[in-house]
Amino acid sequence: MSVPRIWARIVPWDKEAAVSAVESGVEALWLPDGFAELARALGRVTTVCGDGDIREGTDFRVTRMERKEDEERIAGSPADAVWVVFPAEGEIIPLENLVALGRRILVVAKSPREVALYRGVLERGVYGLVLDSPDPTGIRAMAEACRTCADEVSLVPARVTEVVSLGMGDRVCVDTCTWIEGSRGLLVGNSSAGLFLVCAENVPNPYVLPRPFRVNAGAVHSYCRVPGGRTAYLSDLAAGAGVLVVDEKGGGEIAYVGRVKVERRPLLLLRAAAPSGDEHSIVLQNAETIRLVGPGGVATSVARIRPGDEVLLMEERAGRHFGVAVEETIREI
């Protein structure tokens, strides 16, 4: 069976801690044997115990990372084996070695700091986390740290070189299950090499009411950054998909799609030159409500952007295979 990646360890059983975990969006509760039904009464959640949905010895194994032999035992196990690891305090190298080997390890974390540490192992993160705190407040804090995505990106200012009307085409509105405030939005572009920060529709204007959950993201062919360093076509997004919501400093948070709207609208093409010397482009709806974020978090409507203005974008090498970055000879124009 598929093993959820975010667990909370509620041992011994504590109803308040379990409620806190379920309300915080934890996917599975690791419980003492005999408590599965009590946990299921709290909400729809996977249970991990002798009478639960997932069972130690059958679906996963447990070890403490105390000696080199512990690391070697995991490294020598089948590639699809799932391990729950209690790490030694302050030791990260064994986890890095196992992540480099592609091993499926869920690491026990006891604080938001440890959540951030384990999610950043080798810039990829461990397979999953087990949140371990007897305090419901501690569970909530660690769950919040899980939602704050490890996918921080580097944004650079690019100077707009051209804004031209294209006529009619199909554009995508991404309606998320998150209230997106400030100069936050999605990274979108014509190429994975240059993704622009498109702001959510979260400010009043004379034409429509704010839609703080919505990003009018761009034309159907566009790339959009999603969690895990991947991209997806806007046309492929659907309810339940995860997207990366980014602020002007590059900090990322996972949001989930509730609805996608594809409608025929007038479009425009915007090109911008990055400090690298490369030029990048994006196709957006030609409307007052669509805004690109510039340096300092200032979001400007595409109806007012002119050549010479600056906008923020993320640059990386082009080349994707089903959304995953690959090393190959590729040219996107």
Summary of the structure (lengths in Angstrom):
residues: 333
radius of gyration: 22.2
end to end distance: 42.4
largest distance: 66.3
contacts: 1097
relative contact order: 0.13
helix: 18%
strand: 41%
